[in-house]
Amino acid sequence: MTSQEDNKAVVVRWFTDFWGETCDLSVVDDIAAPDMLLKYSLHEPRRGRDDIKAFMTDFRAAFPDLNFWATADLIAEGDYVVGQWEGGGTHTGPAFSDFLVGSLPAATGRTMRFTGTTVLKVVDGRIVEEIGLDDGVAALTQLGLIKTADRAA
């Protein structure tokens, strides 16, 4: 296997075990660098294994059916792997205050479904950063945290 194929395998495991239908937080210790950076537009950046685990624990408590899945083949070049995805979930859990634009009270019943593209840097079999560009406007609109402008007729 080439280095790029190895890096893709690490990312597939991350997408499946961390972001997939069920979350196994032990994957964070297995393949995330100790000071890994996790950064998306919807949330404050997270750094380090404990911070990333805390983020996902809270996110999945608020959205118990949270799930993300790949929508295209991964692309790898050097230390970088790029993936496209779709996902979301329904807010049936506790209040959630991690969104940059505001908080959700407990169990709103609102569903978010959105897409994104993520660039992961993998060095020596460990993810050192995951930086994603997501359609946060779609997610936040669906959750009622931002409103769309009324259009003139």
N, C-alpha and C positions, 0 to 999 in steps of 0.2 A: 504494500500500500504506500502511496505517496504521502507526504506531509499534508497536502491539501485534503486527501481522502481521510486521513486520520482526523484532521480538524473538522471535517464534515461529520464524521461519526460522533465526535464530542458534542457538536451542536445538535445533531439529531437526538442524542440522549437528553440533552438539556431541554430541548423543545418538548420532548415526550414526557420526561419525568418531572420537570419543574412547571412548565406552562401547559401541559396536557390535561386531559380529563381528570386525572387524579394526580396529586402532588406528593412526591416523596422527597422531603426536605434533606434527606441524607445525600442527595445528588449535589447539594451545595458544597458540602465538605469534600465530596469525591472529585468534582471537576471545576469548581470555582476557585480562582486564586484567592488567597486570604484577604486581599484588599480590592477585590473585584468592584468595578463601577457598573451600576445598573441605572440607566437614564432614559426616561420617556417623557414626553411633553405633558402627560396628565398628572405626574407625581413629582415630588421632590427627588432629586438624585439620591440613590442609596449607595453606600460604600461599605464593603466588608461582608463577610459571611453572616454574622449575627444580624446586621441591619437588613440584609436581603431576606433572610429567613423570617424576621419579624414582619417585614412588608408583606410577604406572601401569606403568612399566617393570618394577618388582619384582612387582606384582600379576599382570601377564600372563606373566611368566617362571614364576611359581609355578602359575598357572592358565592354560595356553596356549589353552584353548578358552573363556575368559571371554567372556561376551556378555550384554548387557542390551538389552531392547527395550520400546517403549511398549505399554501395554495400554489406553490411553484417549486421547481427543483432548486436546491441550494446552489449558490455560486461561490467558489473559493478561489482566492488568489493570495499567495504568501500566507501571512498569519490571519487573514480576514476571511470570514464566511458571511454571506449575505442571504437572508431568507425573507420571503414574503409570507404573510399570514393573515388569517381572519379569526375572529373570536369574540368572546363576550360572556355574558352571564346575567342572571336575574338577582336583583338585590332583595333577598329575603331574610338576611341576617341582621346583625347589630348595626348601629349607626357607623358610618364610615367617613372619616375626616381627612383622608389622604389626598384627595383631589386638590390641585392648586387653586381652583376657582371656588371651592366651597365644600360643604359637608352634606351628607345625606342623613336624615333621621333614620331610625331603625325601620327595617322591613318595608321599604316603599313599594315593593313589587314591580319596580320599573326594570326593564330589560335593556341592556346595551349590546349592540353588535356592530363591530367596526373592523377595519383593516389596517395593516401597517407593513413597514419594511424595517428590518433590523440588521445591523452590522455588528458582528461579534468578532473580537480579537482573541485568538487562541494561541498561547505560547506554552510550549512543552506540555501539551495535553490539558492545560487549564485555561478557563475563560478568564481573561483579565478585564474585559469590558464588553458590555452589551449596550449599544446605543440605538434607540429606535425612533423612527418617525411614524407616529400613529395618527389616525384620523380622530383625534381627540374631540374635535368639534361635533362629529356625529355622536360619539359616546356621551358627551356632556349634554347635548341637546336631548337625546333619548332619556337621559336620567333627570331631565328638568333643571339642570344646573345653569344652563344658558338658554336663552330664547333666540329664535331666529327673527329677523326683522320682518315686519309685515310688508307685503309687496302691494304697491298701488295697482289698482285694477286697470 
